[in-house]
Amino acid sequence: MADKLMMGRRTFVAGSLAASALAALAGCGKKDAGAGAGAAAGGTMKFYINDPVAIDPYNTQESEGTQVEHILFDALTDYDWNKKEIVPKAAESWEANADATEWTFHLVKGAKFHNGDTVDAKSFKRAWERICDPKMTTPSKISYHLAPVMGYDAISEGNAKELSGVTCPDEYTLKVKLTAPMADFPYVVAHPALAPVPQAALDDPASFLTAPIGNGPFKMDGKWESGQYINVVRFDDYYGQKATLAGINFSIQKDPDTAFREFEAGNMDFTDIPAGRLKEISDKYGTSKDGYTVTKGAQALTGAEASIYFLAINMKDPVMQDLNLRKAMSLAINRQNIVDTLFEGSRKAANSAFPAIIDDNASNAWEFCKYDKDAAKKIVDDNGLAGTEITLSYNSGGGHEDIMSIIQADLEAVGLKVKQASMEWASYLTALGDGNYQVGRLGWNADYPTMDNFLYPNFYSTADNNYSAYKNEEVDAAIDAARQIVDEEARKAEYRRINVMIGNDLPIIPIMFYGHNKVGSARIQNFYFDAQNKGEFATAKLEG
């Protein structure tokens, strides 16, 4: 999932929505920031987010929208970061055939949507076909998650109205046929956006965009007021364990610094720690023992994330097509200096596409993903690259300016000419998607914790999030083949080999692996914020 903020995290570390859809979200008048329906039993947590791209699951593609969507909706499965395994959610059990080409999911019986409709197999089929529908006013950016499903190509190309591989033998059984074996499929369907939707999503899509009706532990309280807030309240008819919190006020602030000032004023319960203040805030509020759980007196979170911050290279740009230039740039950047200077050593300098929390294997390291100023200068001089002009683009308001300034200085130190260009998030993503950039900042936060989820979305030639427009037919074929390997260790070994292949081409320049840089208020008794940057609000508790 793309990350948007990051200097804090991007946490997709980003996402995108067409301008037309954003226009439809123009905010109305402000109201009380607290979640309305009874800030009674359990209290209301006030949680900072930046304005999302989407909270409707059909297009939930980045961190901010996912933060809201994943508590409104339950997908078939979930990943438990404590157990390090896939666990049941809307599906109570599942099984596959011998070669992992057909999966059968048995749904929890009696689950309801927030409007009282039954959560059945057809609601999943409806939701997935909606994601793949190219005729949506704003076509989904996340449909590629369903690419392994039989019939995906036909529906996404407008030649069919149904996913032929998805059938409903009875009310609570969902069968999914794939075009090829995929042992990781239970991880894929843990993606929060692959959740069911009621008929209302088709009957009134405009309302569903800003006030979606889900099957999760919380429901909307009013609608998304763009630039202001999103309020949700506990859904008391939830089929699973009922939430303790009465509600959550997702407070939309213009940037992390503004949000932190609100935190210091006692008006925010959870937010980013500003750059350069991690030690100070950790000393003041105490550091979480596991890095992920806020408790009173241990409120600062520093746990490793399943996410990476990188520079996307526009492989269609004539200047950036020079592999020697990309090698020199990667060698010129002092990643450890960025980590130490801006994040007080709390993050890790990146050396490949895989964060260690996803796969901690020495063979993953990319040859040119290290700091060697002299080698970079030699490549520049030997290949006549001195004076080459490069523009570093990034989204404003996420704290990226300081990172880009360090990178600019490093690149200029080896003889390149660099300027910066920043723009607001939605416009920035449009520029990336249109290829109107040379080098652009991005982040990626795992949709689900698999090696495939770091390679396919960012490097497969036809994937929607391949903003680099990277195309290597050998890599495509290798990813297709790796997905079919049923043996887990053999599959991991093949993904490591593909990762190194991509590293030799340098379609991105990895900068750092994210670590949490968050702090919770003393009102929080217990709140778990996982390595995928999702808050476990259903189990959170506030004082009083």
N, C-alpha and C positions, 0 to 999 in steps of 0.2 A: 504494500500500500504506500502510495507516495506520501512524503512527509512535508509538512508545510512550514512549521515554525523553526524548530531547531535552532537554537542557540540555547536553546532549550532543547529541542529534540527534532526533527521533522518526523519528524515524527512521521507520514509516508515516507515518507518523511517528507507527502504533498498531494494535491489532487487537482480537479478542474471542473468547471461548469461553464456551459455556454452562456454568453452574455444575455441571451434572451431569458434563460431560466433565472439568472441572477436578478434581472430587472423585475421579474415577477415576485421576488422576495423583498422588495423594497419595504423597509420597516414602517409600521404604523406608529401611532402615538405610544409613548412609554407608559408602562404601568409598574406597579410594585415589583421589584426584582425577585421577590421570594416566590417559590412555587405555591400556588394558591390553595388547592384543596387540603386544607388542614395541615399546617405546619405543626400539627399536634404530635401524637405519639411517634417517636423516632426522630423528629426534627427534620430540617431541610439543610442539606449540604450545598454550599455555594462553591462552584467549581469553575475555574477559568478555562475558556477555550477561545480560539480565534474564530472568526466567522466561517462556518463549514462550507464545503462545496455542495453537499447533499446529505440529507438525513433519511431520505427515502431509500430503502435498501437496493433498489434497482441500479442506483448510481453512487452508492457509498464507496468512495475510492480513496479517501485520505483520512488522516488521524483525527481531525476535529469532528467530522461527520460521524466517523466510526464510534467515537466516544459516546455519542448520543444514541446512534442506531443500535448498538449492540446490547443496550439495556431495554430497548423497546421491542426487540425481536430476538427470538431464539432460533438458531440454525439447527440442523440435524445433530451435530456433534459439537464438542468443544475441546480445547487443549488445556489440560491441567498442568500448569508450570511447576507445581509442587510434586506431583506424581510423575511428571514428564511422560504423559501419555494422553491419547485421545479418550474422552469420556462421553457418555450419553448426554444428550440434551433433549431436543424435541423428538429424537428417535431413541427408544429405550434399548434397542439392539439392532444389529445388522450382521450380514454375512455376505461373502463373495463366492463366486464359482471358482473352479480350480485354477484358472489362469487370470483371475482378477479383471475380467472383462465385463462382468455383470454383478451388480451390487443390489442387495435387497435390504431396505430400511423399514423397521417396524416402529411406527409412531406411538408415542404415549397416547393413550385413549382418554378422552374427556377434556383435553386442553382446549381453551377458548381464546379467540382474539379479544381485544379490548372492547369491541362492539358486540360481543356475545356470539359471534359466528364460530362454528366448529373448526378447529385446526385439523384438516384432513390431508390425505395424500394429494388431492387435486389442488390444494392451496400451495403446495410446493411446486407442482407442475406449472401452475399459473404464474407463480413468481419467477421461475427460471425462464419461462418463455417470454415474459415481460422484459427481463434483463437482455435477452437476445434479440428482441424486436427492433429492427433498424428504423421502424416508422415512429418510434417514440419522438416526442417533440425535441428532446435532447437525448440522442442515443447514448446508451450506457458506455462507460469507459472500462467497465470491469467484466464484460461478457466473456473475455478470454478464459476466465476461470472455468467456464463450462465448455470450452473447446474440446475436451476429451469425450464429451457426450455425443452419442450417435444422433445425427440430425442437426448438429450445431451449424455446420456450414450452410445447409439449406435454409434454415430459418434466418440466420444472420445476413444472408445474401438476398433475402426477400422472396425466396422461392418456396417457402412453406410457412405455415402458421403455427405448427406444433413441433416440439422436440420429439422426434420419432423414438428416441432412445429412452424416453421417460414415460412410464405407464403406471397405472393405479389399479392393480388387481382387485383391491377392495378399499374400503374407506381409510384404513390405517396402514396400508402397505404401499411403499413407493419402490418401484423397480427402475434401475438405471443401467442401461447398456452403453458401454464405451466402445469407441472405435479401435482401441488397442488396450492391452493390459495396463493397469495403473494401480500399483499396490498402495500408493499414497492417497488414493481417492478419499478415504475417511478424513484425512487432514484437509483436503480441498473443501469438503462440505462443512467444515468447521468455520469457514469464512462467514463472518456475521451477516454479510449481504446476501448470502444464499439461503435466506430465510423465507418462510411462507408469507403470502399476503392474502387478505380477504378479497371478495369480489369488489368491494368498494374501491380498491386500487385501480380497477378498470372502469368502474362506473363514474368516478369523479377523480381523475388523475391530478387535476390542478390542486384540489384540497389535500390529496394524499401527499403531495410534494412537500408541503409545509406542516402538515399535521398527520403523519402516517399512523396507521392503526396496526399495532403489532400483536405478538403473542408472548412478549417478555414480561419480566417482573415489574416494569414501570410503564406507564402510559402517558401520552401527551396531556399537558394542562394548557389548553389554548393552542396557539400555533407558533412556529418559529418566527420571531421578530428579528429580521436580519440586522446585524450590527448592534443588537441590544441583548437579547436573551432567548433561551429555550428552557421552558419549565416542564418538568415531568413529575408525576406523583405515583405512589405505590399502586399497583394493580392487585387488589385484594382477592380476585378470583383466579390468580395465577396458579397453574397446575403444580408448580414446584414449591420449593421452600420460599415462604413469603419474605419480602424484604423488611428490614427493621426501619430503615429511613422512611419518613413520610413523603419525601420528595427531594429533588435535586434542582437547583437553579444553575443552569449552565450560563455563566455570565460572560458575554462576548465583549472582550476588551480589544483595543486597537493594537496593543503590543504587550510583550511580557513585562516590561518595566512598569507600565500603567497598572497591570494586574497585581504586581508585587506591592506597589504602593497601597492598593486596596487591601491586600493581605496584611500589611503592617498596620493599617488603620483599623483592622478587625472586621473588615467587610468581605473577606474571602477565606475559604477553608482549604483550598488546595490550588497551588500555582507553581510556575517556574521560578527557580532561583536565578537572579540576574547574573550575567557573566562576571567572573572575577570575585564573586561573593560567597562561593560555596563553603569555604572554610569558616568564614565569619558566621554564616547562617547555621552551619552544622554545629559550631560551638555554642551558638545562642539557643538553638532549639533541640539539640541532640541529634545523633545520627541513628537511623534505623539499623537494627542488628542484622537483618537479612538483606537490606538494601531495597526492599520492596514493600514493607509493611509499616504504615504510620501508626504509632502509639504515642500517647502523651509522654513528652520528654525524650522521645526518639523519633523526631518528626521529619528529618531531612532524608530523602531517598537518593541513593547513589548506585543502585544495582545496574549491572550490565544489561543492555538492551539488544534485542534481535533486530538491529537496524544499523544502517551505514549512511554516512554523509559523503557525497562524492561530487565531482565535476563531470557533467555529461558533455561529451564532445560531439558537435554536429558533424557527422561523418560525410555529409553532403557539401559542407563548406570547403571550397577549393584550398584554402590555407590549412585547414585542420586535417585534410586528407593525408598530409605528410606524416608518416609514422615516426620519422626522426624528430619532428617537432613535438609530437605527443610524448615520446620517450624523454626528451629534454625537459619538458614541463613537469612530468611526473618525478623525475630525479631532482628537479630544482626545489620542490616544495618540502619545507621542513615541517613535517606533520607533527613531530613531537613538540616542536616549539608552539604550534597552535594549541595542542592539548595542554601543555604546561602553562602557557601564558593566559589563555582565555578560559580554561576549564580546570585549572589548578591540579592537573594530573589525574582528573577523575575519569577521563575517557582513554581509549586506546587508539594509537596511530594505526590506520588501516593499511593492510598489506595484501588484500585480495578482496573478492566480492563477498566472502563468507565471514560474518562475525564469529568469534570463537564460541559464542553460546549456541551457534547453529552447527558448526563443525570445527573443532579445535585440532587441526592436523597441519603439521609443518609443511607438507607438500602443497598446501594451498597458496603459498606466497608467490606473488607475481615478481618477476625478475626486476622490473623497473619501478616497482612500488616501494621505493626506499629513498632516503635523502643522500644525495651525492652531488654536491654543487659543482665540483671540479669536472665530474663526468658529464654533467648537464652542459656546462660551459663548452666543453670540448665538442660535444655533438652540435651545439649551436654554431661554433666557429668552423668546424670541419664541413658543415653542410650549408654554409652561407645563410644561416637563419638569423643572424644578428639584425636587430631592427624590425623584425617581424611584428606586425601590429595584431594584438589580440584583445577582444572585448570580453570581460567577465560579467555575465548577467546573473541576477538573482532577484528574489522577491523581497520587497521592503517590509519592515515591521516585524521581522522574525529574528533580529539580532545577527544577521549574516554580514553586516558591514565590516565588522572587525576581522572576521575570518578572511573575507575577500581582500582586505587591505594587506594582511600578512602575505597572502598568496601573491598579490600584485607585487609586493616588494621582493619576494623570492624570485619571481619570474624576471623582473627587471634586473636583478643582480646577475643574471646569466646572459643579459644582452637583448631581452625581448622588450617590446613596447606594449604597455598594458593600460587599458582604461576600464572603468566600471560602469555598468548600466543597471539600475534597479527600477522595478515597477511593482504595482500591487499584484497580489497573488493570482487572481483570475486572469488578468491580462498577461501575466508572466507565463502561466501555463498555456495560454493560447499561443503565445510567441514560441514556446517550446514545441507545441504540437504542429505549428505551421513551419517550423524549421527556421524561424527568424532570429537566430542567435549563432554565436560561435562556440562559446563555452558557458555552460549554465549550471548553477548550483541545484542539486537535488539531494533528496534523501530517500531511503527506502526502509520501511518498517514491515516486518514479516506479516503477511496476511494469515499465514499459518507457518509453523516453524519447520519447514523442509528446505533442503538445498535447492530443489527445483524452483521454489518460490522466489529465490534470489536470482536464478539464471533465466528462467523462461520469460517472466514479465519484462525484464530489462534488456535482454539480449536476443531473444528469438525474433527473427526478422519481421514477423507480422504482428507481434504483440503490441497492444495499445500503449503500453508504458515504455516502449523502446524509443525514448526521445532522442537517442543518439542516431537513430535511423541506421543502426548497425546491421549489416547483412553478411553473414558467412554461412554458406550452404552446408559446409561441413559441421559447423556448430549446430545448425538447425537439425540436421539428420542425427547428430549425436544426442541431442536433448530428446528427440522423438524416441530413439532407441533406449535411452536411460530410463525413461518413464515406464518402459515395459519390463524392466528387470524386477522380478518379484523378490529375489533375495536381497535383504536390506543392505548387507555389507558390500555386496557386489554393486548395488545401485549407488551407494555412497562413493565407492572408488571411481566409478565412471563419472559421477558429477565432479569429483576433484580433478579428473583429467580434463573435462570440458572447461572448468574454471580456469585452468592454466592456459588452455587454448585461447580463451577470451582475453586473458591477461597479456598474451603476446601481441594482440591487436590493439589493446588500450583504447576501446571505445568510450571508456570512462576513466577518470583518475580518482581512485579511492583516497579519501582524506582521513576519516576517523570512524571508529565504531562508537555509537552513542552509549552514553550511560545516563541513568536517571539524574536529573538536576532539579528535583522537586521538593516542595516542603508543604506539610499539612499543618493545620492549626491545632491548638491545644484542645479544641472542642472535640476532635476526633479521638474516639476510644480505640478504634481499629479500622484500618482501610488498606486493602491490598491493591497495589498498582503493578501490574505484571510486566514482563519483559517485552511484551508487544505494545506497551503503552495503553492498555485498557484497564480502566478502573473496575474493580469488583464491587460495584455499588450494592448489589443484592445482599452482600454479607457485611456491609459497612455499618458502623455504629458511632453515634455521636453522644456526647455527654448530655445528661438531663433528659 
